[in-house]
Amino acid sequence: DGSTCGDAKPVSAAEVILARQRLREGFVFVGLVEEWDMSVCLLHAALGGDCLASDFANMHPGSNASQELYETSELMGFTD
């Protein structure tokens, strides 16, 4: 239909129904990248298996990866 991700197109009722169905039937587990360690632990608690050190390692750090936090001074203290 020519739309792209982020277009301000309203979601139809049929799309909401389909999205809910896909979440219920199409996923065994959903975790949060922002809470990776907790998600990995929850995955093991739900599905079994032991936590390994490699579960918590960044296996694909990318070219902009850093062990330091992002520079946030330009936000002037704003948080959401």
Secondary structure as the mmCIF struct_conf table of DSSP 4:
data_model
#
loop_
_struct_conf.conf_type_id
_struct_conf.id
_struct_conf.beg_label_comp_id
_struct_conf.beg_label_asym_id
_struct_conf.beg_label_seq_id
_struct_conf.end_label_comp_id
_struct_conf.end_label_asym_id
_struct_conf.end_label_seq_id
TURN_TY1_P TURN_TY1_P1 CYS A 5 GLY A 6
HELX_LH_PP_P HELX_LH_PP_P1 LYS A 9 SER A 12
HELX_RH_AL_P HELX_RH_AL_P1 ALA A 13 GLY A 26
BEND BEND1 VAL A 28 VAL A 28
HELX_RH_3T_P HELX_RH_3T_P1 VAL A 33 GLU A 35
HELX_RH_AL_P HELX_RH_AL_P2 TRP A 36 LEU A 47
HELX_RH_3T_P HELX_RH_3T_P2 ALA A 53 PHE A 56
BEND BEND2 ALA A 57 ALA A 57
BEND BEND3 MET A 59 MET A 59
TURN_TY1_P TURN_TY1_P2 SER A 63 ASN A 64
BEND BEND4 GLN A 67 GLU A 68
HELX_LH_PP_P HELX_LH_PP_P2 LEU A 69 GLU A 71
HELX_RH_3T_P HELX_RH_3T_P3 SER A 73 LEU A 75
TURN_TY1_P TURN_TY1_P3 MET A 76 GLY A 77
#
